[in-house]
Amino acid sequence: MGITLEQADKAIQAALEKARELNLKMNIAVVDAGANLTAFARMDGAWLGSIDIAIRKARTARFFDMPTGDLGQASQPGGPLYNIEHSNGGLITFPGGLPITGGNGEIIGAIGVSGSTVENDHTVAQAGVNAIAP
């Protein structure tokens, strides 16, 4: 079972709340189990260039079922996945994308956040995940 629109909206709302708390302007994307965009929010004044990054972070997290930052560590020069970011139409391999699991532990989707530092992107994404964690 993939993420529902209700769950995706709940994740978006929690991420928006965290971004406001941190005084950030973010783009937030949620994809379903097939890596298809399910919900998206762009805060007023958030960078236009971060729209694509947020969506790609969510897709990357779902494609590999891991946080994008973890994939980034493996894709450094000399690493086992060096240059993987050039696959699948372009991946994002720095923090801000997280898989979302359902009640029985299966991956039901992913969230991607962009618009600040990678640390802030990750924090805001984690708030979205936490909002629907089983």
DOVEXKOL-164548 format. One record per atom (N, C-alpha, C, O): residue in three letters; residue number from 1; chain; x, y, z. Coordinates in Angstrom, 3 decimals, always signed. Layout:
BEGIN
<ALA NUM A <X Y Z>>,
...
END
This chain:
BEGIN
<MET 1 A <+0.848 -1.188 +0.000>>,
<MET 1 A <+0.000 +0.000 +0.000>>,
<MET 1 A <+0.883 +1.237 +0.000>>,
<MET 1 A <+1.800 +1.347 +0.814>>,
<GLY 2 A <+0.619 +2.149 -0.889>>,
<GLY 2 A <+1.383 +3.381 -0.950>>,
<GLY 2 A <+0.821 +4.441 -0.022>>,
<GLY 2 A <-0.224 +4.257 +0.601>>,
<ILE 3 A <+1.521 +5.530 +0.054>>,
<ILE 3 A <+1.088 +6.646 +0.885>>,
<ILE 3 A <-0.224 +7.206 +0.350>>,
<ILE 3 A <-0.418 +7.298 -0.862>>,
<THR 4 A <-1.112 +7.574 +1.246>>,
<THR 4 A <-2.378 +8.181 +0.833>>,
<THR 4 A <-2.195 +9.688 +0.719>>,
<THR 4 A <-1.232 +10.245 +1.247>>,
<LEU 5 A <-3.101 +10.333 +0.042>>,
<LEU 5 A <-3.056 +11.783 -0.061>>,
<LEU 5 A <-3.196 +12.405 +1.328>>,
<LEU 5 A <-2.562 +13.419 +1.621>>,
<GLU 6 A <-4.013 +11.809 +2.172>>,
<GLU 6 A <-4.182 +12.318 +3.538>>,
<GLU 6 A <-2.860 +12.249 +4.315>>,
<GLU 6 A <-2.500 +13.196 +5.014>>,
<GLN 7 A <-2.147 +11.138 +4.191>>,
<GLN 7 A <-0.850 +11.007 +4.862>>,
<GLN 7 A <+0.166 +11.995 +4.286>>,
<GLN 7 A <+0.910 +12.636 +5.028>>,
<ALA 8 A <+0.188 +12.110 +2.967>>,
<ALA 8 A <+1.125 +13.027 +2.313>>,
<ALA 8 A <+0.864 +14.458 +2.763>>,
<ALA 8 A <+1.803 +15.207 +3.033>>,
<ASP 9 A <-0.409 +14.841 +2.846>>,
<ASP 9 A <-0.755 +16.186 +3.286>>,
<ASP 9 A <-0.344 +16.399 +4.741>>,
<ASP 9 A <+0.124 +17.479 +5.100>>,
<LYS 10 A <-0.514 +15.389 +5.570>>,
<LYS 10 A <-0.107 +15.485 +6.977>>,
<LYS 10 A <+1.402 +15.700 +7.079>>,
<LYS 10 A <+1.860 +16.507 +7.888>>,
<ALA 11 A <+2.176 +14.983 +6.265>>,
<ALA 11 A <+3.633 +15.151 +6.250>>,
<ALA 11 A <+4.009 +16.555 +5.789>>,
<ALA 11 A <+4.884 +17.190 +6.376>>,
<ILE 12 A <+3.350 +17.038 +4.740>>,
<ILE 12 A <+3.615 +18.388 +4.236>>,
<ILE 12 A <+3.317 +19.426 +5.317>>,
<ILE 12 A <+4.116 +20.335 +5.547>>,
<GLN 13 A <+2.181 +19.291 +5.972>>,
<GLN 13 A <+1.792 +20.270 +6.994>>,
<GLN 13 A <+2.782 +20.295 +8.156>>,
<GLN 13 A <+3.125 +21.367 +8.656>>,
<ALA 14 A <+3.242 +19.123 +8.588>>,
<ALA 14 A <+4.219 +19.060 +9.681>>,
<ALA 14 A <+5.551 +19.675 +9.254>>,
<ALA 14 A <+6.198 +20.371 +10.037>>,
<ALA 15 A <+5.952 +19.416 +8.022>>,
<ALA 15 A <+7.199 +19.989 +7.510>>,
<ALA 15 A <+7.077 +21.513 +7.402>>,
<ALA 15 A <+8.011 +22.237 +7.748>>,
<LEU 16 A <+5.936 +21.993 +6.926>>,
<LEU 16 A <+5.716 +23.442 +6.849>>,
<LEU 16 A <+5.781 +24.085 +8.228>>,
<LEU 16 A <+6.365 +25.155 +8.401>>,
<GLU 17 A <+5.177 +23.422 +9.202>>,
<GLU 17 A <+5.201 +23.938 +10.573>>,
<GLU 17 A <+6.631 +24.045 +11.092>>,
<GLU 17 A <+7.001 +25.047 +11.705>>,
<LYS 18 A <+7.436 +23.009 +10.845>>,
<LYS 18 A <+8.831 +23.017 +11.288>>,
<LYS 18 A <+9.614 +24.114 +10.561>>,
<LYS 18 A <+10.423 +24.804 +11.180>>,
<ALA 19 A <+9.386 +24.279 +9.271>>,
<ALA 19 A <+10.069 +25.323 +8.506>>,
<ALA 19 A <+9.718 +26.707 +9.056>>,
<ALA 19 A <+10.589 +27.567 +9.184>>,
<ARG 20 A <+8.451 +26.915 +9.377>>,
<ARG 20 A <+8.043 +28.207 +9.946>>,
<ARG 20 A <+8.702 +28.429 +11.307>>,
<ARG 20 A <+9.150 +29.532 +11.619>>,
<GLU 21 A <+8.755 +27.368 +12.112>>,
<GLU 21 A <+9.393 +27.446 +13.431>>,
<GLU 21 A <+10.853 +27.870 +13.305>>,
<GLU 21 A <+11.361 +28.622 +14.137>>,
<LEU 22 A <+11.527 +27.383 +12.260>>,
<LEU 22 A <+12.940 +27.691 +12.028>>,
<LEU 22 A <+13.130 +28.947 +11.172>>,
<LEU 22 A <+14.258 +29.322 +10.852>>,
<ASN 23 A <+12.018 +29.592 +10.806>>,
<ASN 23 A <+12.040 +30.791 +9.971>>,
<ASN 23 A <+12.705 +30.547 +8.616>>,
<ASN 23 A <+13.557 +31.317 +8.173>>,
<LEU 24 A <+12.292 +29.456 +7.973>>,
<LEU 24 A <+12.839 +29.065 +6.680>>,
<LEU 24 A <+11.765 +29.116 +5.606>>,
<LEU 24 A <+10.573 +29.038 +5.904>>,
<LYS 25 A <+12.191 +29.247 +4.362>>,
<LYS 25 A <+11.299 +29.202 +3.204>>,
<LYS 25 A <+11.677 +27.964 +2.405>>,
<LYS 25 A <+12.761 +27.903 +1.824>>,
<MET 26 A <+10.795 +26.987 +2.375>>,
<MET 26 A <+11.144 +25.678 +1.836>>,
<MET 26 A <+10.198 +25.234 +0.733>>,
<MET 26 A <+9.065 +25.703 +0.623>>,
<ASN 27 A <+10.700 +24.315 -0.078>>,
<ASN 27 A <+9.910 +23.536 -1.021>>,
<ASN 27 A <+9.864 +22.119 -0.459>>,
<ASN 27 A <+10.890 +21.574 -0.052>>,
<ILE 28 A <+8.675 +21.527 -0.439>>,
<ILE 28 A <+8.485 +20.222 +0.187>>,
<ILE 28 A <+7.704 +19.331 -0.765>>,
<ILE 28 A <+6.621 +19.697 -1.223>>,
<ALA 29 A <+8.258 +18.158 -1.059>>,
<ALA 29 A <+7.616 +17.220 -1.978>>,
<ALA 29 A <+7.445 +15.864 -1.307>>,
<ALA 29 A <+8.316 +15.415 -0.561>>,
<VAL 30 A <+6.322 +15.221 -1.577>>,
<VAL 30 A <+6.081 +13.858 -1.118>>,
<VAL 30 A <+5.741 +13.017 -2.340>>,
<VAL 30 A <+4.891 +13.389 -3.148>>,
<VAL 31 A <+6.419 +11.872 -2.464>>,
<VAL 31 A <+6.139 +10.930 -3.548>>,
<VAL 31 A <+5.572 +9.644 -2.966>>,
<VAL 31 A <+5.762 +9.335 -1.789>>,
<ASP 32 A <+4.871 +8.903 -3.817>>,
<ASP 32 A <+4.295 +7.626 -3.391>>,
<ASP 32 A <+5.313 +6.503 -3.565>>,
<ASP 32 A <+6.475 +6.755 -3.886>>,
<ALA 33 A <+4.876 +5.273 -3.354>>,
<ALA 33 A <+5.770 +4.117 -3.435>>,
<ALA 33 A <+6.371 +3.940 -4.830>>,
<ALA 33 A <+7.429 +3.327 -4.971>>,
<GLY 34 A <+5.714 +4.464 -5.850>>,
<GLY 34 A <+6.238 +4.393 -7.212>>,
<GLY 34 A <+7.064 +5.606 -7.596>>,
<GLY 34 A <+7.429 +5.767 -8.761>>,
<ALA 35 A <+7.364 +6.465 -6.621>>,
<ALA 35 A <+8.160 +7.688 -6.806>>,
<ALA 35 A <+7.429 +8.750 -7.625>>,
<ALA 35 A <+8.059 +9.612 -8.238>>,
<ASN 36 A <+6.089 +8.683 -7.633>>,
<ASN 36 A <+5.272 +9.680 -8.318>>,
<ASN 36 A <+4.887 +10.780 -7.338>>,
<ASN 36 A <+4.535 +10.505 -6.191>>,
<LEU 37 A <+4.957 +12.012 -7.791>>,
<LEU 37 A <+4.617 +13.142 -6.934>>,
<LEU 37 A <+3.177 +13.021 -6.453>>,
<LEU 37 A <+2.255 +12.860 -7.254>>,
<THR 38 A <+2.994 +13.101 -5.137>>,
<THR 38 A <+1.675 +12.988 -4.520>>,
<THR 38 A <+1.229 +14.314 -3.911>>,
<THR 38 A <+0.054 +14.672 -3.994>>,
<ALA 39 A <+2.160 +15.041 -3.302>>,
<ALA 39 A <+1.835 +16.333 -2.702>>,
<ALA 39 A <+3.076 +17.221 -2.761>>,
<ALA 39 A <+4.213 +16.752 -2.718>>,
<PHE 40 A <+2.810 +18.518 -2.862>>,
<PHE 40 A <+3.915 +19.473 -2.962>>,
<PHE 40 A <+3.474 +20.791 -2.355>>,
<PHE 40 A <+2.313 +21.183 -2.476>>,
<ALA 41 A <+4.410 +21.479 -1.697>>,
<ALA 41 A <+4.157 +22.834 -1.193>>,
<ALA 41 A <+5.392 +23.683 -1.423>>,
<ALA 41 A <+6.521 +23.254 -1.181>>,
<ARG 42 A <+5.156 +24.883 -1.891>>,
<ARG 42 A <+6.221 +25.877 -2.027>>,
<ARG 42 A <+5.837 +27.058 -1.166>>,
<ARG 42 A <+4.834 +27.726 -1.416>>,
<MET 43 A <+6.641 +27.310 -0.149>>,
<MET 43 A <+6.376 +28.441 +0.728>>,
<MET 43 A <+6.651 +29.738 -0.026>>,
<MET 43 A <+7.518 +29.790 -0.899>>,
<ASP 44 A <+5.908 +30.775 +0.318>>,
<ASP 44 A <+6.120 +32.083 -0.307>>,
<ASP 44 A <+7.578 +32.490 -0.158>>,
<ASP 44 A <+8.129 +32.475 +0.943>>,
<GLY 45 A <+8.188 +32.849 -1.263>>,
<GLY 45 A <+9.570 +33.295 -1.252>>,
<GLY 45 A <+10.614 +32.196 -1.313>>,
<GLY 45 A <+11.808 +32.494 -1.352>>,
<ALA 46 A <+10.200 +30.925 -1.323>>,
<ALA 46 A <+11.172 +29.828 -1.432>>,
<ALA 46 A <+11.817 +29.865 -2.816>>,
<ALA 46 A <+11.186 +30.255 -3.798>>,
<TRP 47 A <+13.066 +29.460 -2.875>>,
<TRP 47 A <+13.816 +29.493 -4.131>>,
<TRP 47 A <+13.147 +28.654 -5.214>>,
<TRP 47 A <+12.721 +27.527 -4.964>>,
<LEU 48 A <+13.060 +29.208 -6.403>>,
<LEU 48 A <+12.503 +28.471 -7.542>>,
<LEU 48 A <+13.356 +27.259 -7.895>>,
<LEU 48 A <+12.825 +26.208 -8.255>>,
<GLY 49 A <+14.659 +27.399 -7.794>>,
<GLY 49 A <+15.559 +26.293 -8.126>>,
<GLY 49 A <+15.434 +25.108 -7.191>>,
<GLY 49 A <+15.831 +23.994 -7.530>>,
<SER 50 A <+14.880 +25.351 -6.014>>,
<SER 50 A <+14.723 +24.267 -5.047>>,
<SER 50 A <+13.484 +23.410 -5.289>>,
<SER 50 A <+13.334 +22.357 -4.668>>,
<ILE 51 A <+12.606 +23.838 -6.169>>,
<ILE 51 A <+11.425 +23.023 -6.487>>,
<ILE 51 A <+11.880 +21.675 -7.028>>,
<ILE 51 A <+11.495 +20.626 -6.513>>,
<ASP 52 A <+12.700 +21.713 -8.066>>,
<ASP 52 A <+13.196 +20.483 -8.683>>,
<ASP 52 A <+14.030 +19.665 -7.700>>,
<ASP 52 A <+13.949 +18.437 -7.678>>,
<ILE 53 A <+14.827 +20.353 -6.892>>,
<ILE 53 A <+15.684 +19.643 -5.935>>,
<ILE 53 A <+14.841 +18.883 -4.917>>,
<ILE 53 A <+15.144 +17.730 -4.611>>,
<ALA 54 A <+13.793 +19.503 -4.388>>,
<ALA 54 A <+12.925 +18.833 -3.410>>,
<ALA 54 A <+12.287 +17.581 -4.014>>,
<ALA 54 A <+12.256 +16.525 -3.382>>,
<ILE 55 A <+11.785 +17.708 -5.227>>,
<ILE 55 A <+11.158 +16.561 -5.891>>,
<ILE 55 A <+12.187 +15.462 -6.139>>,
<ILE 55 A <+11.902 +14.286 -5.910>>,
<ARG 56 A <+13.373 +15.830 -6.603>>,
<ARG 56 A <+14.411 +14.825 -6.867>>,
<ARG 56 A <+14.917 +14.169 -5.581>>,
<ARG 56 A <+15.254 +12.985 -5.579>>,
<LYS 57 A <+14.970 +14.936 -4.489>>,
<LYS 57 A <+15.358 +14.327 -3.209>>,
<LYS 57 A <+14.342 +13.267 -2.800>>,
<LYS 57 A <+14.720 +12.175 -2.378>>,
<ALA 58 A <+13.060 +13.582 -2.920>>,
<ALA 58 A <+12.019 +12.604 -2.563>>,
<ALA 58 A <+12.125 +11.368 -3.457>>,
<ALA 58 A <+12.065 +10.243 -2.962>>,
<ARG 59 A <+12.281 +11.562 -4.751>>,
<ARG 59 A <+12.382 +10.435 -5.685>>,
<ARG 59 A <+13.631 +9.606 -5.397>>,
<ARG 59 A <+13.575 +8.376 -5.416>>,
<THR 60 A <+14.743 +10.261 -5.134>>,
<THR 60 A <+15.988 +9.552 -4.842>>,
<THR 60 A <+15.836 +8.698 -3.586>>,
<THR 60 A <+16.248 +7.538 -3.564>>,
<ALA 61 A <+15.241 +9.278 -2.539>>,
<ALA 61 A <+15.045 +8.524 -1.300>>,
<ALA 61 A <+14.180 +7.290 -1.544>>,
<ALA 61 A <+14.413 +6.242 -0.941>>,
<ARG 62 A <+13.184 +7.404 -2.422>>,
<ARG 62 A <+12.325 +6.253 -2.713>>,
<ARG 62 A <+13.025 +5.249 -3.629>>,
<ARG 62 A <+12.925 +4.041 -3.414>>,
<PHE 63 A <+13.724 +5.734 -4.636>>,
<PHE 63 A <+14.404 +4.820 -5.557>>,
<PHE 63 A <+15.359 +3.880 -4.824>>,
<PHE 63 A <+15.496 +2.714 -5.195>>,
<PHE 64 A <+16.019 +4.391 -3.784>>,
<PHE 64 A <+17.033 +3.599 -3.092>>,
<PHE 64 A <+16.666 +3.277 -1.649>>,
<PHE 64 A <+17.448 +2.655 -0.929>>,
<ASP 65 A <+15.471 +3.701 -1.224>>,
<ASP 65 A <+14.950 +3.399 +0.118>>,
<ASP 65 A <+15.945 +3.712 +1.215>>,
<ASP 65 A <+16.160 +2.922 +2.134>>,
<MET 66 A <+16.547 +4.884 +1.097>>,
<MET 66 A <+17.494 +5.345 +2.116>>,
<MET 66 A <+17.531 +6.868 +2.106>>,
<MET 66 A <+17.167 +7.494 +1.111>>,
<PRO 67 A <+17.966 +7.460 +3.206>>,
<PRO 67 A <+18.146 +8.912 +3.218>>,
<PRO 67 A <+19.128 +9.336 +2.126>>,
<PRO 67 A <+20.132 +8.667 +1.884>>,
<THR 68 A <+18.828 +10.441 +1.483>>,
<THR 68 A <+19.691 +10.899 +0.400>>,
<THR 68 A <+21.109 +11.193 +0.877>>,
<THR 68 A <+22.063 +11.006 +0.121>>,
<GLY 69 A <+21.261 +11.644 +2.102>>,
<GLY 69 A <+22.595 +11.895 +2.648>>,
<GLY 69 A <+23.424 +10.633 +2.746>>,
<GLY 69 A <+24.637 +10.675 +2.540>>,
<ASP 70 A <+22.785 +9.495 +3.060>>,
<ASP 70 A <+23.509 +8.219 +3.117>>,
<ASP 70 A <+23.993 +7.817 +1.724>>,
<ASP 70 A <+25.113 +7.333 +1.561>>,
<LEU 71 A <+23.145 +8.022 +0.735>>,
<LEU 71 A <+23.539 +7.717 -0.639>>,
<LEU 71 A <+24.690 +8.623 -1.059>>,
<LEU 71 A <+25.598 +8.197 -1.773>>,
<GLY 72 A <+24.647 +9.867 -0.614>>,
<GLY 72 A <+25.714 +10.813 -0.937>>,
<GLY 72 A <+27.066 +10.382 -0.406>>,
<GLY 72 A <+28.087 +10.589 -1.062>>,
<GLN 73 A <+27.083 +9.786 +0.773>>,
<GLN 73 A <+28.346 +9.315 +1.333>>,
<GLN 73 A <+28.946 +8.208 +0.476>>,
<GLN 73 A <+30.164 +8.138 +0.312>>,
<ALA 74 A <+28.094 +7.342 -0.070>>,
<ALA 74 A <+28.576 +6.236 -0.892>>,
<ALA 74 A <+28.937 +6.680 -2.312>>,
<ALA 74 A <+29.583 +5.937 -3.051>>,
<SER 75 A <+28.521 +7.888 -2.689>>,
<SER 75 A <+28.756 +8.330 -4.066>>,
<SER 75 A <+29.915 +9.319 -4.191>>,
<SER 75 A <+30.081 +9.952 -5.234>>,
<GLN 76 A <+30.706 +9.451 -3.148>>,
<GLN 76 A <+31.871 +10.331 -3.204>>,
<GLN 76 A <+32.960 +9.706 -4.090>>,
<GLN 76 A <+32.970 +8.490 -4.281>>,
<PRO 77 A <+33.878 +10.523 -4.634>>,
<PRO 77 A <+34.955 +9.974 -5.448>>,
<PRO 77 A <+35.660 +8.821 -4.726>>,
<PRO 77 A <+36.052 +8.945 -3.566>>,
<GLY 78 A <+35.810 +7.725 -5.419>>,
<GLY 78 A <+36.426 +6.532 -4.854>>,
<GLY 78 A <+35.427 +5.633 -4.149>>,
<GLY 78 A <+35.760 +4.504 -3.786>>,
<GLY 79 A <+34.206 +6.117 -3.951>>,
<GLY 79 A <+33.176 +5.333 -3.278>>,
<GLY 79 A <+32.537 +4.320 -4.219>>,
<GLY 79 A <+32.695 +4.410 -5.436>>,
<PRO 80 A <+31.812 +3.351 -3.651>>,
<PRO 80 A <+31.237 +2.283 -4.472>>,
<PRO 80 A <+30.134 +2.757 -5.418>>,
<PRO 80 A <+29.817 +2.063 -6.384>>,
<LEU 81 A <+29.540 +3.931 -5.156>>,
<LEU 81 A <+28.462 +4.431 -6.013>>,
<LEU 81 A <+28.821 +5.757 -6.680>>,
<LEU 81 A <+27.943 +6.545 -7.032>>,
<TYR 82 A <+30.116 +5.988 -6.848>>,
<TYR 82 A <+30.573 +7.236 -7.464>>,
<TYR 82 A <+29.864 +7.459 -8.800>>,
<TYR 82 A <+29.814 +6.564 -9.644>>,
<ASN 83 A <+29.323 +8.652 -8.980>>,
<ASN 83 A <+28.604 +9.099 -10.181>>,
<ASN 83 A <+27.175 +8.572 -10.291>>,
<ASN 83 A <+26.552 +8.745 -11.339>>,
<ILE 84 A <+26.634 +7.940 -9.260>>,
<ILE 84 A <+25.262 +7.444 -9.325>>,
<ILE 84 A <+24.258 +8.568 -9.561>>,
<ILE 84 A <+23.176 +8.335 -10.100>>,
<GLU 85 A <+24.615 +9.787 -9.157>>,
<GLU 85 A <+23.684 +10.908 -9.314>>,
<GLU 85 A <+23.334 +11.200 -10.766>>,
<GLU 85 A <+22.398 +11.951 -11.039>>,
<HIS 86 A <+24.075 +10.615 -11.696>>,
<HIS 86 A <+23.795 +10.807 -13.115>>,
<HIS 86 A <+22.799 +9.782 -13.652>>,
<HIS 86 A <+22.424 +9.840 -14.824>>,
<SER 87 A <+22.373 +8.855 -12.817>>,
<SER 87 A <+21.414 +7.840 -13.253>>,
<SER 87 A <+19.980 +8.313 -13.008>>,
<SER 87 A <+19.763 +9.335 -12.356>>,
<ASN 88 A <+19.032 +7.590 -13.515>>,
<ASN 88 A <+17.608 +7.819 -13.254>>,
<ASN 88 A <+17.149 +9.237 -13.588>>,
<ASN 88 A <+16.248 +9.763 -12.935>>,
<GLY 89 A <+17.749 +9.849 -14.578>>,
<GLY 89 A <+17.354 +11.197 -14.960>>,
<GLY 89 A <+17.869 +12.275 -14.023>>,
<GLY 89 A <+17.456 +13.431 -14.114>>,
<GLY 90 A <+18.768 +11.902 -13.125>>,
<GLY 90 A <+19.365 +12.856 -12.195>>,
<GLY 90 A <+18.866 +12.648 -10.785>>,
<GLY 90 A <+17.669 +12.742 -10.514>>,
<LEU 91 A <+19.789 +12.365 -9.892>>,
<LEU 91 A <+19.468 +12.145 -8.491>>,
<LEU 91 A <+20.059 +13.265 -7.650>>,
<LEU 91 A <+20.941 +13.994 -8.103>>,
<ILE 92 A <+19.574 +13.396 -6.436>>,
<ILE 92 A <+20.164 +14.313 -5.472>>,
<ILE 92 A <+20.743 +13.464 -4.350>>,
<ILE 92 A <+20.035 +12.668 -3.734>>,
<THR 93 A <+22.031 +13.638 -4.090>>,
<THR 93 A <+22.708 +12.763 -3.130>>,
<THR 93 A <+23.255 +13.533 -1.926>>,
<THR 93 A <+24.310 +13.193 -1.389>>,
<PHE 94 A <+22.536 +14.561 -1.514>>,
<PHE 94 A <+22.863 +15.234 -0.265>>,
<PHE 94 A <+21.613 +15.280 +0.599>>,
<PHE 94 A <+20.514 +15.098 +0.075>>,
<PRO 95 A <+21.732 +15.518 +1.911>>,
<PRO 95 A <+20.604 +15.382 +2.833>>,
<PRO 95 A <+19.388 +16.237 +2.493>>,
<PRO 95 A <+19.484 +17.310 +1.896>>,
<GLY 96 A <+18.237 +15.702 +2.908>>,
<GLY 96 A <+16.962 +16.388 +2.722>>,
<GLY 96 A <+15.892 +15.489 +2.132>>,
<GLY 96 A <+14.741 +15.904 +1.995>>,
<GLY 97 A <+16.256 +14.256 +1.780>>,
<GLY 97 A <+15.294 +13.282 +1.275>>,
<GLY 97 A <+15.255 +12.076 +2.188>>,
<GLY 97 A <+16.299 +11.522 +2.530>>,
<LEU 98 A <+14.051 +11.659 +2.592>>,
<LEU 98 A <+13.899 +10.529 +3.509>>,
<LEU 98 A <+12.775 +9.606 +3.064>>,
<LEU 98 A <+11.726 +10.078 +2.624>>,
<PRO 99 A <+12.981 +8.291 +3.175>>,
<PRO 99 A <+11.889 +7.355 +2.903>>,
<PRO 99 A <+10.837 +7.448 +4.005>>,
<PRO 99 A <+11.135 +7.836 +5.134>>,
<ILE 100 A <+9.621 +7.091 +3.664>>,
<ILE 100 A <+8.518 +7.059 +4.620>>,
<ILE 100 A <+8.016 +5.622 +4.686>>,
<ILE 100 A <+7.711 +5.016 +3.659>>,
<THR 101 A <+7.931 +5.082 +5.892>>,
<THR 101 A <+7.471 +3.703 +6.060>>,
<THR 101 A <+6.046 +3.667 +6.602>>,
<THR 101 A <+5.592 +4.572 +7.302>>,
<GLY 102 A <+5.359 +2.575 +6.244>>,
<GLY 102 A <+3.999 +2.355 +6.720>>,
<GLY 102 A <+3.999 +1.551 +8.005>>,
<GLY 102 A <+5.045 +1.296 +8.602>>,
<GLY 103 A <+2.804 +1.158 +8.417>>,
<GLY 103 A <+2.617 +0.463 +9.675>>,
<GLY 103 A <+3.341 -0.860 +9.793>>,
<GLY 103 A <+3.738 -1.247 +10.892>>,
<ASN 104 A <+3.525 -1.567 +8.681>>,
<ASN 104 A <+4.214 -2.861 +8.758>>,
<ASN 104 A <+5.677 -2.770 +8.324>>,
<ASN 104 A <+6.321 -3.786 +8.063>>,
<GLY 105 A <+6.196 -1.535 +8.250>>,
<GLY 105 A <+7.606 -1.344 +7.941>>,
<GLY 105 A <+7.950 -1.220 +6.475>>,
<GLY 105 A <+9.111 -0.988 +6.137>>,
<GLU 106 A <+6.961 -1.369 +5.578>>,
<GLU 106 A <+7.257 -1.236 +4.159>>,
<GLU 106 A <+7.364 +0.236 +3.777>>,
<GLU 106 A <+6.759 +1.099 +4.413>>,
<ILE 107 A <+8.137 +0.511 +2.737>>,
<ILE 107 A <+8.284 +1.880 +2.247>>,
<ILE 107 A <+7.018 +2.234 +1.470>>,
<ILE 107 A <+6.655 +1.552 +0.511>>,
<ILE 108 A <+6.349 +3.310 +1.894>>,
<ILE 108 A <+5.115 +3.738 +1.219>>,
<ILE 108 A <+5.311 +5.015 +0.418>>,
<ILE 108 A <+4.408 +5.440 -0.302>>,
<GLY 109 A <+6.480 +5.629 +0.534>>,
<GLY 109 A <+6.750 +6.865 -0.179>>,
<GLY 109 A <+8.017 +7.506 +0.348>>,
<GLY 109 A <+8.843 +6.855 +0.988>>,
<ALA 110 A <+8.159 +8.794 +0.071>>,
<ALA 110 A <+9.337 +9.532 +0.534>>,
<ALA 110 A <+9.033 +11.020 +0.518>>,
<ALA 110 A <+8.121 +11.480 -0.169>>,
<ILE 111 A <+9.815 +11.761 +1.289>>,
<ILE 111 A <+9.694 +13.216 +1.342>>,
<ILE 111 A <+11.026 +13.832 +0.957>>,
<ILE 111 A <+12.087 +13.301 +1.285>>,
<GLY 112 A <+10.962 +14.952 +0.261>>,
<GLY 112 A <+12.151 +15.709 -0.091>>,
<GLY 112 A <+11.943 +17.173 +0.233>>,
<GLY 112 A <+10.877 +17.726 -0.039>>,
<VAL 113 A <+12.947 +17.803 +0.810>>,
<VAL 113 A <+12.858 +19.202 +1.225>>,
<VAL 113 A <+14.093 +19.940 +0.733>>,
<VAL 113 A <+15.209 +19.426 +0.807>>,
<SER 114 A <+13.879 +21.160 +0.226>>,
<SER 114 A <+14.998 +21.979 -0.227>>,
<SER 114 A <+14.670 +23.448 -0.011>>,
<SER 114 A <+13.520 +23.871 -0.132>>,
<GLY 115 A <+15.707 +24.216 +0.311>>,
<GLY 115 A <+15.535 +25.651 +0.450>>,
<GLY 115 A <+16.433 +26.289 +1.476>>,
<GLY 115 A <+16.402 +27.506 +1.652>>,
<SER 116 A <+17.233 +25.493 +2.159>>,
<SER 116 A <+18.118 +26.024 +3.194>>,
<SER 116 A <+19.402 +25.199 +3.189>>,
<SER 116 A <+19.784 +24.645 +2.158>>,
<THR 117 A <+20.060 +25.118 +4.334>>,
<THR 117 A <+21.225 +24.246 +4.440>>,
<THR 117 A <+20.751 +22.795 +4.389>>,
<THR 117 A <+19.579 +22.518 +4.643>>,
<VAL 118 A <+21.637 +21.884 +4.068>>,
<VAL 118 A <+21.234 +20.479 +4.031>>,
<VAL 118 A <+20.825 +19.995 +5.422>>,
<VAL 118 A <+19.971 +19.117 +5.544>>,
<GLU 119 A <+21.416 +20.551 +6.452>>,
<GLU 119 A <+21.023 +20.174 +7.815>>,
<GLU 119 A <+19.582 +20.597 +8.090>>,
<GLU 119 A <+18.801 +19.822 +8.641>>,
<ASN 120 A <+19.229 +21.826 +7.706>>,
<ASN 120 A <+17.856 +22.291 +7.883>>,
<ASN 120 A <+16.889 +21.519 +6.988>>,
<ASN 120 A <+15.781 +21.184 +7.408>>,
<ASP 121 A <+17.304 +21.243 +5.770>>,
<ASP 121 A <+16.454 +20.455 +4.869>>,
<ASP 121 A <+16.130 +19.107 +5.508>>,
<ASP 121 A <+14.982 +18.665 +5.490>>,
<HIS 122 A <+17.140 +18.463 +6.067>>,
<HIS 122 A <+16.945 +17.164 +6.718>>,
<HIS 122 A <+16.011 +17.283 +7.927>>,
<HIS 122 A <+15.125 +16.447 +8.109>>,
<THR 123 A <+16.202 +18.305 +8.743>>,
<THR 123 A <+15.372 +18.508 +9.936>>,
<THR 123 A <+13.905 +18.690 +9.562>>,
<THR 123 A <+13.020 +18.124 +10.205>>,
<VAL 124 A <+13.653 +19.472 +8.533>>,
<VAL 124 A <+12.275 +19.718 +8.091>>,
<VAL 124 A <+11.680 +18.442 +7.492>>,
<VAL 124 A <+10.513 +18.132 +7.733>>,
<ALA 125 A <+12.470 +17.705 +6.718>>,
<ALA 125 A <+11.989 +16.425 +6.171>>,
<ALA 125 A <+11.660 +15.448 +7.286>>,
<ALA 125 A <+10.647 +14.752 +7.224>>,
<GLN 126 A <+12.509 +15.390 +8.307>>,
<GLN 126 A <+12.275 +14.469 +9.426>>,
<GLN 126 A <+10.970 +14.811 +10.150>>,
<GLN 126 A <+10.263 +13.910 +10.602>>,
<ALA 127 A <+10.649 +16.085 +10.263>>,
<ALA 127 A <+9.379 +16.475 +10.885>>,
<ALA 127 A <+8.201 +15.918 +10.083>>,
<ALA 127 A <+7.203 +15.484 +10.659>>,
<GLY 128 A <+8.319 +15.931 +8.768>>,
<GLY 128 A <+7.268 +15.369 +7.926>>,
<GLY 128 A <+7.127 +13.877 +8.122>>,
<GLY 128 A <+6.014 +13.364 +8.233>>,
<VAL 129 A <+8.249 +13.174 +8.165>>,
<VAL 129 A <+8.233 +11.723 +8.400>>,
<VAL 129 A <+7.625 +11.412 +9.766>>,
<VAL 129 A <+6.789 +10.517 +9.893>>,
<ASN 130 A <+8.047 +12.149 +10.774>>,
<ASN 130 A <+7.567 +11.901 +12.139>>,
<ASN 130 A <+6.058 +12.072 +12.261>>,
<ASN 130 A <+5.422 +11.418 +13.088>>,
<ALA 131 A <+5.489 +12.938 +11.451>>,
<ALA 131 A <+4.054 +13.205 +11.529>>,
<ALA 131 A <+3.204 +12.000 +11.137>>,
<ALA 131 A <+2.052 +11.887 +11.557>>,
<ILE 132 A <+3.769 +11.102 +10.333>>,
<ILE 132 A <+2.988 +9.931 +9.907>>,
<ILE 132 A <+3.653 +8.605 +10.272>>,
<ILE 132 A <+3.252 +7.538 +9.807>>,
<ALA 133 A <+4.677 +8.702 +11.115>>,
<ALA 133 A <+5.379 +7.481 +11.547>>,
<ALA 133 A <+4.402 +6.551 +12.260>>,
<ALA 133 A <+3.554 +6.996 +13.034>>,
<PRO 134 A <+4.532 +5.261 +11.990>>,
<PRO 134 A <+3.618 +4.308 +12.633>>,
<PRO 134 A <+3.832 +4.231 +14.146>>,
<PRO 134 A <+3.142 +3.475 +14.829>>,
END
